[in-house]
């Protein structure tokens, strides 16, 4: 501080008020062009400015924490105080302590930057999310062309789009936050729930959705392991924050990531095991303790018999029938039960056996009805 630069509040604020009046008169002069008003305004502006400068306006500086009431009290009591001139140093103890703490933190950051940090698991989680989405998209061709199969395909495709967008957000955004990871986690749980509680044409698709859903959950948990530079906001300066930030050992930063990876792996295994067990119990409960019949049966119509005749016979018996659209499977049909209770192989076999050879009603020659999931009959021995 400098004692020869006094700040006199009454003189300083009086000069400021007079200067403001002079500035207002000059504004009126620019609007009316009255010479007397302009002269008076200029005189008051110069006189007020000189008075404010002589009162110490150029040296009245504070650190920003001075309340307005203290300024009013000084003005009322005409309390003069020493001002600050250019080059003066502030020796407040709080400022010194803050500067020392900032210096210690800077030194700690420099030392920490020289250590080799553990790579974050976020990129691995993002790639796994994209891989899960791609697996669901590639599996679209495996769903049957039935009402049940197309519903399952639509659900899995929608979840694949959501998971893919979440993975791209985590991979490309600078600060993705935790929302994309949460969305991917919910999508993985929904995929497992759909695999357990909804009907499917093939058991292989159920296994695929369970595995992909578990991988998506694991990837979502791994994507929460952000790089160190934006894991969170920098704590405010203070003794506790400094001790927590600076006093960490290199090995302590690696343990949480390893524990998170092991926890995610065990959680994925438990989810898959519990989902398969729940689906088996649900199947046994629905069918009185026995495994349910197949939801879909595929039959390849023999060459020489019109598939339309077989389809017509099955539909008259109350079954849902669809024809494969693939060029190599023009003779293959898909039989489903509209009630969703499962199919009786013997009943479907008997219905197909009495189908005519064409729509004209000509009887078909006797032949053995074999579905695609059954072994082919052995040729007769000579």
KOLKEMI-910401 format. One record per residue (C-alpha): residue number from 0; residue in three letters; x, y, z. Coordinates in nm, 3 decimals. Each point is the difference from the previous one (the first is absolute). Layout:
N
{site NUM "ALA" {X Y Z}}
...
This chain:
382
{site 0 "UNK" {0.000 0.000 0.000}}
{site 1 "UNK" {0.102 0.366 -0.048}}
{site 2 "UNK" {-0.082 0.256 0.272}}
{site 3 "UNK" {0.046 0.317 -0.210}}
{site 4 "UNK" {-0.289 -0.082 -0.236}}
{site 5 "UNK" {-0.306 0.067 0.216}}
{site 6 "UNK" {-0.351 -0.070 -0.117}}
{site 7 "UNK" {-0.254 0.259 0.132}}
{site 8 "UNK" {-0.345 -0.150 -0.066}}
{site 9 "UNK" {-0.202 0.325 0.027}}
{site 10 "UNK" {0.223 0.196 -0.234}}
{site 11 "UNK" {0.031 -0.292 -0.247}}
{site 12 "UNK" {-0.376 -0.077 -0.023}}
{site 13 "UNK" {-0.088 0.369 -0.011}}
{site 14 "UNK" {0.228 0.043 -0.298}}
{site 15 "UNK" {-0.152 -0.308 -0.165}}
{site 16 "UNK" {-0.351 0.141 0.050}}
{site 17 "UNK" {0.093 0.342 -0.143}}
{site 18 "UNK" {0.166 -0.166 -0.300}}
{site 19 "UNK" {-0.313 -0.205 -0.064}}
{site 20 "UNK" {-0.214 0.316 0.005}}
{site 21 "UNK" {0.240 0.166 -0.245}}
{site 22 "UNK" {-0.017 -0.306 -0.228}}
{site 23 "UNK" {-0.382 0.014 0.009}}
{site 24 "UNK" {0.005 0.374 -0.095}}
{site 25 "UNK" {0.233 -0.077 -0.291}}
{site 26 "UNK" {-0.248 -0.264 -0.117}}
{site 27 "UNK" {-0.277 0.264 0.012}}
{site 28 "UNK" {0.226 0.237 -0.194}}
{site 29 "UNK" {0.045 -0.253 -0.280}}
{site 30 "UNK" {-0.377 -0.024 -0.029}}
{site 31 "UNK" {-0.095 0.375 0.028}}
{site 32 "UNK" {0.325 0.176 -0.108}}
{site 33 "UNK" {-0.039 0.268 0.271}}
{site 34 "UNK" {0.345 0.154 0.063}}
{site 35 "UNK" {-0.059 0.082 0.368}}
{site 36 "UNK" {-0.097 -0.358 0.081}}
{site 37 "UNK" {0.307 -0.134 -0.180}}
{site 38 "UNK" {0.238 0.239 0.176}}
{site 39 "UNK" {-0.145 -0.075 0.345}}
{site 40 "UNK" {0.014 -0.375 -0.068}}
{site 41 "UNK" {0.362 0.011 -0.112}}
{site 42 "UNK" {0.103 0.207 0.306}}
{site 43 "UNK" {-0.180 -0.237 0.239}}
{site 44 "UNK" {0.147 -0.309 -0.169}}
{site 45 "UNK" {0.358 0.133 0.026}}
{site 46 "UNK" {-0.047 0.131 0.354}}
{site 47 "UNK" {-0.162 -0.321 0.121}}
{site 48 "UNK" {0.267 -0.215 -0.159}}
{site 49 "UNK" {0.282 0.199 0.160}}
{site 50 "UNK" {-0.175 -0.016 0.338}}
{site 51 "UNK" {-0.041 -0.377 -0.026}}
{site 52 "UNK" {0.366 -0.046 -0.097}}
{site 53 "UNK" {0.115 0.221 0.289}}
{site 54 "UNK" {-0.225 -0.202 0.230}}
{site 55 "UNK" {0.188 -0.317 -0.091}}
{site 56 "UNK" {-0.226 -0.162 -0.263}}
{site 57 "UNK" {0.302 -0.145 -0.179}}
{site 58 "UNK" {0.124 -0.174 0.314}}
{site 59 "UNK" {-0.328 -0.133 0.143}}
{site 60 "UNK" {0.033 -0.373 -0.078}}
{site 61 "UNK" {-0.136 -0.303 0.184}}
{site 62 "UNK" {0.019 -0.378 -0.040}}
{site 63 "UNK" {-0.371 -0.031 -0.084}}
{site 64 "UNK" {-0.113 -0.124 0.342}}
{site 65 "UNK" {-0.071 0.348 0.144}}
{site 66 "UNK" {-0.375 0.041 0.060}}
{site 67 "UNK" {-0.194 0.306 -0.110}}
{site 68 "UNK" {-0.098 0.078 0.359}}
{site 69 "UNK" {0.368 0.051 0.093}}
{site 70 "UNK" {0.036 0.258 -0.281}}
{site 71 "UNK" {-0.312 0.182 0.122}}
{site 72 "UNK" {0.133 0.003 0.359}}
{site 73 "UNK" {0.333 0.153 -0.115}}
{site 74 "UNK" {-0.189 0.263 -0.196}}
{site 75 "UNK" {-0.223 0.087 0.295}}
{site 76 "UNK" {0.287 0.021 0.252}}
{site 77 "UNK" {0.254 0.149 -0.246}}
{site 78 "UNK" {0.248 -0.277 0.078}}
{site 79 "UNK" {0.314 0.036 -0.209}}
{site 80 "UNK" {0.215 -0.302 -0.081}}
{site 81 "UNK" {0.321 -0.071 -0.187}}
{site 82 "UNK" {-0.028 -0.071 -0.369}}
{site 83 "UNK" {0.189 -0.235 -0.226}}
{site 84 "UNK" {0.227 0.127 -0.271}}
{site 85 "UNK" {0.149 -0.184 -0.297}}
{site 86 "UNK" {0.269 -0.247 0.105}}
{site 87 "UNK" {-0.130 -0.058 0.354}}
{site 88 "UNK" {-0.011 -0.365 0.115}}
{site 89 "UNK" {-0.298 -0.147 0.186}}
{site 90 "UNK" {0.114 -0.177 0.317}}
{site 91 "UNK" {-0.331 -0.149 0.115}}
{site 92 "UNK" {0.066 -0.330 0.192}}
{site 93 "UNK" {-0.288 -0.172 -0.179}}
{site 94 "UNK" {0.146 0.087 -0.340}}
{site 95 "UNK" {0.340 -0.133 0.108}}
{site 96 "UNK" {-0.154 -0.330 0.119}}
{site 97 "UNK" {-0.196 -0.038 -0.323}}
{site 98 "UNK" {0.313 0.063 -0.209}}
{site 99 "UNK" {0.201 -0.254 0.202}}
{site 100 "UNK" {-0.276 -0.264 -0.042}}
{site 101 "UNK" {-0.017 0.065 -0.375}}
{site 102 "UNK" {0.377 -0.041 -0.023}}
{site 103 "UNK" {-0.012 -0.334 0.183}}
{site 104 "UNK" {-0.279 -0.126 -0.223}}
{site 105 "UNK" {0.189 0.104 -0.314}}
{site 106 "UNK" {0.308 -0.189 0.117}}
{site 107 "UNK" {-0.211 -0.308 0.075}}
{site 108 "UNK" {-0.163 0.013 -0.344}}
{site 109 "UNK" {0.342 0.020 -0.167}}
{site 110 "UNK" {0.122 -0.301 0.195}}
{site 111 "UNK" {-0.316 -0.198 -0.076}}
{site 112 "UNK" {0.018 0.077 -0.372}}
{site 113 "UNK" {0.336 -0.174 -0.018}}
{site 114 "UNK" {-0.150 -0.330 0.118}}
{site 115 "UNK" {-0.146 -0.247 -0.245}}
{site 116 "UNK" {-0.376 0.001 0.057}}
{site 117 "UNK" {-0.222 -0.305 -0.049}}
{site 118 "UNK" {-0.189 0.021 -0.331}}
{site 119 "UNK" {-0.371 0.059 0.040}}
{site 120 "UNK" {-0.247 -0.278 -0.087}}
{site 121 "UNK" {-0.245 0.237 -0.171}}
{site 122 "UNK" {0.125 -0.068 -0.359}}
{site 123 "UNK" {-0.029 -0.376 0.056}}
{site 124 "UNK" {-0.356 0.044 0.126}}
{site 125 "UNK" {-0.091 0.212 -0.302}}
{site 126 "UNK" {0.140 -0.259 -0.244}}
{site 127 "UNK" {-0.187 -0.279 0.179}}
{site 128 "UNK" {-0.324 0.198 -0.028}}
{site 129 "UNK" {0.054 0.042 -0.372}}
{site 130 "UNK" {0.080 -0.370 -0.031}}
{site 131 "UNK" {-0.320 -0.097 0.182}}
{site 132 "UNK" {-0.206 0.227 -0.223}}
{site 133 "UNK" {0.166 -0.148 -0.310}}
{site 134 "UNK" {-0.069 -0.355 0.121}}
{site 135 "UNK" {-0.372 0.078 0.042}}
{site 136 "UNK" {-0.014 0.158 -0.345}}
{site 137 "UNK" {0.173 -0.297 -0.168}}
{site 138 "UNK" {-0.236 -0.240 0.178}}
{site 139 "UNK" {-0.307 0.156 -0.164}}
{site 140 "UNK" {0.010 -0.256 -0.282}}
{site 141 "UNK" {-0.026 -0.288 0.250}}
{site 142 "UNK" {-0.346 0.098 0.127}}
{site 143 "UNK" {-0.285 -0.193 -0.159}}
{site 144 "UNK" {-0.247 0.165 -0.239}}
{site 145 "UNK" {-0.283 -0.045 0.248}}
{site 146 "UNK" {-0.189 0.237 0.224}}
{site 147 "UNK" {0.198 -0.107 0.307}}
{site 148 "UNK" {0.330 0.010 -0.184}}
{site 149 "UNK" {-0.058 0.342 -0.151}}
{site 150 "UNK" {-0.102 0.145 0.337}}
{site 151 "UNK" {0.322 -0.134 0.153}}
{site 152 "UNK" {0.203 0.136 -0.292}}
{site 153 "UNK" {-0.155 0.346 0.030}}
{site 154 "UNK" {0.071 0.018 0.375}}
{site 155 "UNK" {0.360 -0.112 -0.037}}
{site 156 "UNK" {0.058 0.241 -0.290}}
{site 157 "UNK" {-0.136 0.293 0.202}}
{site 158 "UNK" {0.225 -0.087 0.294}}
{site 159 "UNK" {0.295 -0.039 -0.238}}
{site 160 "UNK" {-0.053 0.353 -0.131}}
{site 161 "UNK" {-0.018 0.140 0.354}}
{site 162 "UNK" {0.312 -0.186 0.112}}
{site 163 "UNK" {0.189 0.103 -0.314}}
{site 164 "UNK" {-0.084 0.367 0.049}}
{site 165 "UNK" {0.107 -0.019 0.365}}
{site 166 "UNK" {0.330 -0.161 -0.101}}
{site 167 "UNK" {0.067 0.268 -0.262}}
{site 168 "UNK" {-0.080 0.273 0.252}}
{site 169 "UNK" {0.244 -0.146 0.253}}
{site 170 "UNK" {0.269 -0.051 -0.263}}
{site 171 "UNK" {-0.019 0.335 -0.181}}
{site 172 "UNK" {-0.116 0.252 0.260}}
{site 173 "UNK" {0.261 0.186 0.201}}
{site 174 "UNK" {-0.205 -0.006 0.321}}
{site 175 "UNK" {-0.275 -0.260 -0.053}}
{site 176 "UNK" {-0.113 -0.013 0.362}}
{site 177 "UNK" {-0.173 -0.300 0.153}}
{site 178 "UNK" {-0.332 0.026 -0.184}}
{site 179 "UNK" {0.106 -0.207 -0.309}}
{site 180 "UNK" {0.137 -0.272 0.226}}
{site 181 "UNK" {-0.326 -0.009 0.193}}
{site 182 "UNK" {-0.201 -0.024 -0.322}}
{site 183 "UNK" {0.216 -0.290 -0.122}}
{site 184 "UNK" {-0.035 -0.173 0.338}}
{site 185 "UNK" {-0.381 0.024 -0.014}}
{site 186 "UNK" {0.002 -0.129 -0.360}}
{site 187 "UNK" {0.205 -0.303 0.105}}
{site 188 "UNK" {-0.240 -0.076 0.285}}
{site 189 "UNK" {-0.298 0.032 -0.234}}
{site 190 "UNK" {0.161 -0.235 -0.252}}
{site 191 "UNK" {0.048 -0.265 0.270}}
{site 192 "UNK" {-0.357 0.053 0.124}}
{site 193 "UNK" {-0.140 -0.044 -0.351}}
{site 194 "UNK" {0.206 -0.317 -0.045}}
{site 195 "UNK" {-0.140 -0.146 0.322}}
{site 196 "UNK" {-0.363 0.112 0.000}}
{site 197 "UNK" {-0.095 0.002 -0.372}}
{site 198 "UNK" {-0.051 -0.282 -0.247}}
{site 199 "UNK" {0.263 -0.082 -0.260}}
{site 200 "UNK" {0.001 -0.226 -0.301}}
{site 201 "UNK" {0.346 -0.139 0.067}}
{site 202 "UNK" {0.189 -0.070 0.321}}
{site 203 "UNK" {0.321 0.118 -0.167}}
{site 204 "UNK" {-0.143 0.353 -0.023}}
{site 205 "UNK" {-0.079 -0.006 0.371}}
{site 206 "UNK" {0.359 -0.095 0.080}}
{site 207 "UNK" {0.126 0.269 -0.236}}
{site 208 "UNK" {-0.207 0.273 0.166}}
{site 209 "UNK" {0.108 -0.114 0.347}}
{site 210 "UNK" {0.369 0.007 -0.093}}
{site 211 "UNK" {-0.021 0.332 -0.186}}
{site 212 "UNK" {-0.204 0.158 0.281}}
{site 213 "UNK" {0.260 -0.107 0.257}}
{site 214 "UNK" {0.279 0.141 -0.217}}
{site 215 "UNK" {-0.188 0.329 -0.030}}
{site 216 "UNK" {-0.040 0.022 0.378}}
{site 217 "UNK" {0.371 -0.073 0.047}}
{site 218 "UNK" {0.093 0.259 -0.262}}
{site 219 "UNK" {-0.225 0.262 0.161}}
{site 220 "UNK" {0.170 -0.053 0.336}}
{site 221 "UNK" {0.345 0.015 -0.159}}
{site 222 "UNK" {-0.087 0.325 -0.179}}
{site 223 "UNK" {-0.048 0.168 0.338}}
{site 224 "UNK" {0.378 -0.015 0.053}}
{site 225 "UNK" {0.079 0.343 -0.146}}
{site 226 "UNK" {0.348 0.138 -0.073}}
{site 227 "UNK" {0.154 0.185 0.291}}
{site 228 "UNK" {-0.019 0.346 -0.153}}
{site 229 "UNK" {-0.378 0.018 0.017}}
{site 230 "UNK" {-0.103 -0.251 0.265}}
{site 231 "UNK" {-0.143 0.289 0.199}}
{site 232 "UNK" {0.031 0.364 0.085}}
{site 233 "UNK" {0.320 0.122 0.165}}
{site 234 "UNK" {-0.061 0.026 0.377}}
{site 235 "UNK" {0.017 0.346 0.153}}
{site 236 "UNK" {0.330 0.095 0.160}}
{site 237 "UNK" {0.025 -0.092 0.362}}
{site 238 "UNK" {0.194 -0.221 0.240}}
{site 239 "UNK" {-0.235 -0.300 -0.038}}
{site 240 "UNK" {-0.018 0.017 -0.380}}
{site 241 "UNK" {0.376 0.047 -0.022}}
{site 242 "UNK" {0.061 -0.302 0.218}}
{site 243 "UNK" {-0.242 -0.219 -0.200}}
{site 244 "UNK" {0.134 0.112 -0.340}}
{site 245 "UNK" {0.371 0.016 0.074}}
{site 246 "UNK" {0.040 -0.283 0.250}}
{site 247 "UNK" {-0.121 -0.279 -0.233}}
{site 248 "UNK" {0.241 -0.277 -0.083}}
{site 249 "UNK" {0.041 -0.130 -0.356}}
{site 250 "UNK" {-0.141 -0.343 0.088}}
{site 251 "UNK" {-0.314 0.141 0.158}}
{site 252 "UNK" {-0.120 0.138 -0.334}}
{site 253 "UNK" {0.014 -0.347 -0.155}}
{site 254 "UNK" {-0.191 -0.199 0.263}}
{site 255 "UNK" {-0.348 0.148 -0.063}}
{site 256 "UNK" {0.020 -0.075 -0.372}}
{site 257 "UNK" {0.105 -0.362 0.058}}
{site 258 "UNK" {-0.274 -0.052 0.258}}
{site 259 "UNK" {-0.255 0.147 -0.240}}
{site 260 "UNK" {0.109 -0.235 -0.279}}
{site 261 "UNK" {-0.023 -0.308 0.223}}
{site 262 "UNK" {-0.339 0.108 0.133}}
{site 263 "UNK" {-0.134 0.055 -0.350}}
{site 264 "UNK" {0.123 -0.342 -0.115}}
{site 265 "UNK" {-0.158 -0.182 0.295}}
{site 266 "UNK" {-0.322 0.198 -0.043}}
{site 267 "UNK" {-0.021 -0.097 -0.367}}
{site 268 "UNK" {0.042 -0.370 0.082}}
{site 269 "UNK" {-0.269 0.019 0.268}}
{site 270 "UNK" {-0.241 0.174 -0.236}}
{site 271 "UNK" {0.045 -0.264 -0.271}}
{site 272 "UNK" {-0.036 -0.290 0.244}}
{site 273 "UNK" {-0.307 0.144 0.172}}
{site 274 "UNK" {-0.166 0.087 -0.332}}
{site 275 "UNK" {0.038 -0.351 -0.139}}
{site 276 "UNK" {-0.122 -0.154 0.326}}
{site 277 "UNK" {-0.302 0.232 0.008}}
{site 278 "UNK" {-0.093 -0.085 -0.358}}
{site 279 "UNK" {0.020 -0.374 0.066}}
{site 280 "UNK" {-0.218 0.031 0.311}}
{site 281 "UNK" {-0.252 0.209 -0.192}}
{site 282 "UNK" {-0.015 -0.260 -0.277}}
{site 283 "UNK" {-0.051 -0.287 0.246}}
{site 284 "UNK" {-0.265 0.193 0.194}}
{site 285 "UNK" {-0.198 0.077 -0.314}}
{site 286 "UNK" {-0.003 -0.363 -0.118}}
{site 287 "UNK" {-0.064 -0.179 0.329}}
{site 288 "UNK" {0.359 -0.083 0.083}}
{site 289 "UNK" {0.114 -0.104 -0.346}}
{site 290 "UNK" {0.194 0.196 -0.250}}
{site 291 "UNK" {-0.223 0.185 -0.244}}
{site 292 "UNK" {-0.046 -0.119 -0.356}}
{site 293 "UNK" {0.173 0.181 -0.282}}
{site 294 "UNK" {-0.145 0.338 -0.089}}
{site 295 "UNK" {0.096 -0.046 -0.366}}
{site 296 "UNK" {0.028 -0.302 -0.226}}
{site 297 "UNK" {0.163 0.016 -0.341}}
{site 298 "UNK" {-0.092 -0.245 -0.274}}
{site 299 "UNK" {0.152 -0.039 -0.344}}
{site 300 "UNK" {-0.269 -0.099 -0.247}}
{site 301 "UNK" {0.114 -0.286 -0.230}}
{site 302 "UNK" {0.069 0.081 -0.361}}
{site 303 "UNK" {-0.313 -0.066 -0.205}}
{site 304 "UNK" {-0.246 0.113 0.269}}
{site 305 "UNK" {-0.139 0.352 -0.008}}
{site 306 "UNK" {0.090 0.191 0.322}}
{site 307 "UNK" {-0.324 0.197 -0.035}}
{site 308 "UNK" {-0.200 -0.321 0.052}}
{site 309 "UNK" {0.188 -0.076 0.323}}
{site 310 "UNK" {-0.040 0.359 0.121}}
{site 311 "UNK" {-0.375 -0.008 -0.070}}
{site 312 "UNK" {-0.043 -0.325 0.193}}
{site 313 "UNK" {0.191 0.129 0.300}}
{site 314 "UNK" {-0.192 0.326 0.009}}
{site 315 "UNK" {-0.330 -0.188 -0.009}}
{site 316 "UNK" {0.124 -0.190 0.306}}
{site 317 "UNK" {0.056 0.330 0.188}}
{site 318 "UNK" {0.375 0.048 -0.037}}
{site 319 "UNK" {0.186 0.309 -0.112}}
{site 320 "UNK" {0.214 -0.077 -0.301}}
{site 321 "UNK" {0.252 0.215 -0.186}}
{site 322 "UNK" {0.215 -0.078 -0.300}}
{site 323 "UNK" {0.372 0.071 -0.007}}
{site 324 "UNK" {0.096 0.272 -0.246}}
{site 325 "UNK" {0.362 -0.105 -0.051}}
{site 326 "UNK" {0.070 -0.121 -0.357}}
{site 327 "UNK" {0.159 -0.321 0.130}}
{site 328 "UNK" {-0.294 -0.082 0.231}}
{site 329 "UNK" {-0.302 0.033 -0.227}}
{site 330 "UNK" {-0.126 -0.343 0.114}}
{site 331 "UNK" {0.035 0.079 0.375}}
{site 332 "UNK" {-0.292 0.113 0.219}}
{site 333 "UNK" {-0.013 0.118 0.359}}
{site 334 "UNK" {-0.283 -0.120 0.229}}
{site 335 "UNK" {-0.092 0.185 0.321}}
{site 336 "UNK" {-0.280 -0.022 0.254}}
{site 337 "UNK" {-0.209 0.321 0.022}}
{site 338 "UNK" {-0.069 -0.063 0.371}}
{site 339 "UNK" {0.372 -0.008 0.083}}
{site 340 "UNK" {-0.037 -0.319 0.208}}
{site 341 "UNK" {0.239 -0.206 -0.212}}
{site 342 "UNK" {-0.049 -0.252 -0.277}}
{site 343 "UNK" {-0.080 -0.369 0.019}}
{site 344 "UNK" {0.231 -0.171 -0.249}}
{site 345 "UNK" {-0.223 -0.302 -0.049}}
{site 346 "UNK" {-0.308 0.214 -0.073}}
{site 347 "UNK" {0.187 0.221 -0.246}}
{site 348 "UNK" {0.155 -0.309 -0.162}}
{site 349 "UNK" {-0.341 -0.160 -0.046}}
{site 350 "UNK" {-0.143 0.319 -0.151}}
{site 351 "UNK" {0.284 0.026 -0.254}}
{site 352 "UNK" {-0.029 -0.371 -0.086}}
{site 353 "UNK" {-0.360 0.039 -0.118}}
{site 354 "UNK" {0.074 0.310 -0.213}}
{site 355 "UNK" {-0.072 -0.047 -0.373}}
{site 356 "UNK" {0.267 0.019 -0.265}}
{site 357 "UNK" {-0.145 0.320 -0.148}}
{site 358 "UNK" {-0.290 0.241 0.042}}
{site 359 "UNK" {-0.212 -0.221 -0.226}}
{site 360 "UNK" {-0.038 -0.251 0.284}}
{site 361 "UNK" {0.193 -0.293 -0.147}}
{site 362 "UNK" {0.134 -0.218 0.282}}
{site 363 "UNK" {0.372 0.005 0.060}}
{site 364 "UNK" {0.198 -0.324 0.003}}
{site 365 "UNK" {0.082 -0.142 0.338}}
{site 366 "UNK" {0.315 0.151 0.143}}
{site 367 "UNK" {0.161 0.056 0.339}}
{site 368 "UNK" {-0.035 0.351 0.143}}
{site 369 "UNK" {0.335 0.115 0.141}}
{site 370 "UNK" {0.059 0.349 0.140}}
{site 371 "UNK" {0.325 0.185 -0.058}}
{site 372 "UNK" {0.113 -0.037 0.363}}
{site 373 "UNK" {-0.035 -0.380 -0.016}}
{site 374 "UNK" {0.254 -0.241 -0.144}}
{site 375 "UNK" {-0.060 -0.121 -0.349}}
{site 376 "UNK" {-0.126 -0.360 -0.022}}
{site 377 "UNK" {0.256 -0.258 -0.095}}
{site 378 "UNK" {-0.032 -0.135 -0.356}}
{site 379 "UNK" {-0.148 -0.350 -0.023}}
{site 380 "UNK" {0.254 -0.278 -0.013}}
{site 381 "UNK" {0.016 -0.210 -0.314}}
